[in-house]
């Protein structure tokens, strides 16, 4: 990939990290460029905003609960949410399976207090971060702790993802790279994140009790209430199960491998659920469909799993898995134009076109 720095310069992408995994082991990494133009070089310890690649980590947590029968994929989420469920009649039929296959009918992120599915849940595809937010609230109800606390205890620590968080780490100022908009201006929402952490630290409650709803209430002045509506999930940057993961390339490969490989260590997903993640369940078009938590791309007779990510018009990311060969690749960039470079990387690595870049 000797041409990668040249591609990055033309695309305006300051930095990029790439990682390959095979049979459960990270086999190669490359870190090119800088956190900011003329800034510090990115490297193995760089923490990236994973954007929508966050969903796969939340999906793993949900499927682990499904494997223990704590979460029924086909039971309406109202069963877990109780009085906190969405009031709309159709919304009360949404299940975890609908959320994970993006067939709940919910929008990606609502702009008003009310939220109503656009169609009967399960009948068609509509990409939705809002659905993941609803599912994460169910995870909190089932486990009795806040989302970030549960992810640390049940996912990050057991898997050795020691540089990952949906909320806050003391070393973020030194390790987290900012995103960049089209014109190259940096974007960072550290003030929101740090303000929330300060409120948690001063709140007198254990961090595990800071559920998504409690965070929304605490951050109401900057999360929608000042606009005449209740705090909205899409305005809550941290913790957000659909988009706020901050992680390293090595950490992310650990979670990606859980969808391709059996480790026999008590942290595996069951073969049945791994197969459902890889199976096309909801059709998008002739080349793209969705399984449990993952997009499915069919091209040249080969099926691969994928997830693409974009955040605030400033960060972009991508993950591609091939379960039959137990291989995969993850790429993080700190610029909105990253997908154009990622497309070239994947074509060079796989030797074929990827129609997902025509769609996403």
PyMOL commands that set and color helices and strands:
alter all, ss='L'
color gray80, all
select helices_A, chain A and resi 4-11+51-67+78-84+91-93+96-100+129-143+147-159+172-175+190-202+207-209+212-218+220-222+225-227+233-235+249-257+271-278+323-325+338-350+356-359
alter helices_A, ss='H'
color red, helices_A
select strands_A, chain A and resi 15-22+25-33+48-49+179-180+186-187+246-247+282-283+288-290+295-299+302-311+315-322+327-333
alter strands_A, ss='S'
color yellow, strands_A
deselect
rebuild
show_as cartoon
